[in-house]
């Protein structure tokens, strides 16, 4: 009886996670999340991911997702039964090298954009193309320790329409894992809301090298 109760609770929680929590198109701005691929590849999941982390793969920043945001909080799973086609998934692989992630990001975040899947992923590509990555981060051949603010300054320096307030830096322990970039609905720079902030345990962060 206890086992059946636990299974029932788990099923209920899974169903609740996929219930619509937001109205498509009703949000305030976009959050473009760029993962630092070397950090993912250093973890247990990445070690077995040949597409992103196999020999010869030299990804630096890759797209985690383009997320509709409220000024406080965010919508998710706005259309729980929506699907994304395999050909469309394949068009995203050069900048988002995980089929599973692409499908998940559409289900959880893309369905809240108010756009069709093709339009949403086109917008994702546009957002990524608008961000210039400083040269030093494209060719990082050894681990680098810097202040998190320096990373934001470097990004702002080559993207002069942005300010440091448009970026948030995230870490796994002391290792840099992700930068989040705030954009308005037209993909123009804007300051992040109060909830989007740096999340690193130390001012100094470590970037693993691009392999």
C-alpha positions as CSV (number, residue, x, y, z in Angstrom):
1,X,0.0,0.0,0.0
2,X,2.8,2.4,0.9
3,X,4.6,1.6,-2.4
4,X,1.4,2.3,-4.4
5,X,1.0,5.6,-2.5
6,X,4.5,6.7,-3.3
7,X,4.1,5.7,-7.0
8,X,0.8,7.7,-7.1
9,X,2.5,10.7,-5.5
10,X,5.4,10.6,-8.0
11,X,3.0,10.3,-10.9
12,X,1.0,13.3,-9.6
13,X,4.1,15.4,-9.3
14,X,5.2,14.5,-12.8
15,X,1.8,15.4,-14.2
16,X,1.9,18.7,-12.2
17,X,5.3,19.6,-13.6
18,X,3.8,19.4,-17.1
19,X,0.7,21.4,-16.5
20,X,0.4,24.7,-18.3
21,X,1.8,27.5,-16.0
22,X,1.4,30.6,-18.1
23,X,-0.2,32.0,-21.2
24,X,1.7,31.8,-24.5
25,X,3.1,35.2,-25.5
26,X,2.3,36.8,-22.1
27,X,5.7,37.6,-20.7
28,X,8.0,40.6,-20.2
29,X,11.4,39.8,-21.7
30,X,13.7,37.0,-22.9
31,X,16.6,35.4,-21.0
32,X,19.3,33.9,-23.3
33,X,21.2,31.2,-21.4
34,X,24.6,30.3,-22.8
35,X,26.3,27.3,-21.2
36,X,30.1,26.9,-21.0
37,X,30.5,23.5,-22.7
38,X,33.8,22.6,-21.1
39,X,32.2,22.6,-17.7
40,X,29.3,20.4,-18.9
41,X,31.8,18.0,-20.5
42,X,33.8,17.8,-17.2
43,X,30.8,16.4,-15.4
44,X,29.4,12.8,-15.3
45,X,26.7,13.4,-17.9
46,X,29.1,15.1,-20.4
47,X,31.6,12.3,-20.2
48,X,29.2,10.1,-22.0
49,X,27.9,12.7,-24.5
50,X,29.8,12.0,-27.7
51,X,27.9,14.6,-29.7
52,X,28.9,17.5,-27.5
53,X,32.0,16.3,-25.7
54,X,33.5,13.6,-27.9
55,X,37.1,13.8,-29.3
56,X,37.5,16.7,-31.6
57,X,34.5,18.6,-30.2
58,X,35.7,22.1,-29.2
59,X,32.6,23.9,-28.1
60,X,32.9,27.0,-25.9
61,X,29.6,28.8,-25.4
62,X,26.5,26.9,-26.5
63,X,22.9,27.8,-26.3
64,X,21.1,26.3,-23.3
65,X,17.8,28.1,-24.1
66,X,15.9,31.3,-24.8
67,X,13.5,31.7,-22.0
68,X,10.4,34.0,-21.7
69,X,10.6,35.7,-18.4
70,X,8.3,37.8,-16.2
71,X,9.8,40.7,-14.2
72,X,9.3,38.3,-11.3
73,X,9.2,34.6,-12.1
74,X,8.6,32.9,-15.4
75,X,6.0,30.9,-17.3
76,X,6.7,27.3,-18.3
77,X,5.0,24.3,-20.1
78,X,2.4,26.6,-21.7
79,X,1.4,23.9,-24.2
80,X,2.2,20.5,-22.7
81,X,1.4,18.4,-25.7
82,X,3.3,20.5,-28.3
83,X,6.0,18.8,-30.4
84,X,9.1,19.9,-32.4
85,X,10.0,18.1,-35.6
86,X,13.2,16.2,-36.2
87,X,14.3,18.3,-39.1
88,X,13.9,21.4,-37.0
89,X,15.9,19.8,-34.2
90,X,18.7,19.2,-36.6
91,X,18.9,22.8,-37.7
92,X,19.7,23.8,-34.1
93,X,22.4,21.2,-33.4
94,X,25.4,23.5,-34.4
95,X,24.6,25.9,-31.6
96,X,22.6,23.6,-29.2
97,X,24.3,20.2,-29.6
98,X,21.7,18.0,-27.8
99,X,18.5,16.7,-29.4
100,X,17.0,16.0,-26.0
101,X,17.8,19.5,-24.7
102,X,16.2,21.1,-27.8
103,X,13.0,19.2,-27.4
104,X,12.9,20.0,-23.7
105,X,13.6,23.7,-24.2
106,X,10.7,23.9,-26.6
107,X,8.4,22.0,-24.3
108,X,9.2,24.0,-21.2
109,X,10.1,27.5,-22.5
110,X,9.4,27.8,-26.2
111,X,5.7,27.0,-25.9
112,X,5.4,30.1,-23.7
113,X,6.8,32.5,-26.4
114,X,3.6,32.7,-28.4
115,X,5.5,31.6,-31.5
116,X,5.4,28.5,-33.6
117,X,8.3,26.2,-33.0
118,X,10.0,27.3,-36.3
119,X,9.7,30.9,-35.3
120,X,10.9,30.3,-31.8
121,X,14.1,28.5,-32.8
122,X,14.7,31.1,-35.5
123,X,14.5,33.7,-32.8
124,X,16.9,31.6,-30.7
125,X,19.4,31.6,-33.5
126,X,19.0,35.3,-34.0
127,X,19.6,36.0,-30.3
128,X,22.8,33.9,-30.2
129,X,24.1,35.5,-33.4
130,X,23.7,39.0,-31.8
131,X,26.1,38.1,-29.0
132,X,29.8,38.6,-29.9
133,X,32.0,36.3,-27.9
134,X,35.4,37.8,-26.9
135,X,38.3,36.1,-28.7
136,X,40.0,34.9,-25.5
137,X,37.0,32.7,-24.7
138,X,37.0,31.1,-28.1
139,X,40.6,29.8,-27.9
140,X,41.0,29.1,-24.2
141,X,43.6,26.3,-24.1
142,X,44.3,26.3,-20.4
143,X,42.2,26.9,-17.3
144,X,41.7,30.6,-16.5
145,X,40.9,32.2,-13.2
146,X,39.2,35.6,-13.3
147,X,36.7,37.6,-11.4
148,X,33.1,37.1,-12.4
149,X,32.7,40.8,-13.0
150,X,35.7,40.7,-15.4
151,X,33.8,38.2,-17.5
152,X,30.8,40.5,-17.7
153,X,33.0,43.4,-18.5
154,X,34.7,41.4,-21.3
155,X,31.3,40.6,-22.8
156,X,30.1,44.2,-22.5
157,X,33.2,45.5,-24.1
158,X,32.7,43.7,-27.4
159,X,28.9,44.1,-27.2
160,X,28.8,47.9,-26.6
161,X,25.1,48.2,-26.5
162,X,25.0,46.0,-23.4
163,X,25.9,46.9,-19.9
164,X,27.1,44.6,-17.1
165,X,23.5,44.7,-15.8
166,X,22.5,42.7,-18.8
167,X,24.5,39.7,-17.7
168,X,24.4,37.2,-14.8
169,X,27.2,34.6,-14.2
170,X,26.5,31.1,-12.8
171,X,29.0,28.6,-11.4
172,X,29.2,25.0,-10.3
173,X,31.3,25.3,-7.2
174,X,34.0,27.7,-8.3
175,X,33.8,26.6,-11.9
176,X,32.0,28.9,-14.4
177,X,29.1,27.1,-16.0
178,X,26.7,29.6,-17.6
179,X,26.1,33.2,-18.5
180,X,22.5,34.6,-18.7
181,X,21.8,37.5,-21.0
182,X,18.7,39.7,-20.8
183,X,17.0,40.9,-23.9
184,X,13.7,42.5,-24.6
185,X,11.1,40.9,-26.9
186,X,12.8,42.5,-29.9
187,X,16.1,40.9,-28.8
188,X,17.5,44.3,-27.8
189,X,19.7,44.6,-24.7
190,X,18.1,45.4,-21.4
191,X,18.9,45.2,-17.7
192,X,18.0,41.9,-16.0
193,X,15.3,41.9,-13.4
194,X,16.1,41.6,-9.7
195,X,15.7,37.8,-9.7
196,X,18.3,37.2,-12.3
197,X,21.6,37.5,-10.5
198,X,25.1,36.0,-10.3
199,X,25.3,32.7,-8.5
200,X,28.9,31.8,-7.7
201,X,30.3,31.0,-4.3
202,X,33.4,33.1,-4.9
203,X,34.2,36.4,-6.6
204,X,37.0,34.6,-8.5
205,X,35.8,31.9,-10.9
206,X,37.6,29.2,-12.9
207,X,37.0,28.6,-16.6
208,X,37.9,25.1,-17.8
209,X,39.7,25.2,-21.2
210,X,38.0,24.5,-24.6
211,X,39.2,21.1,-25.4
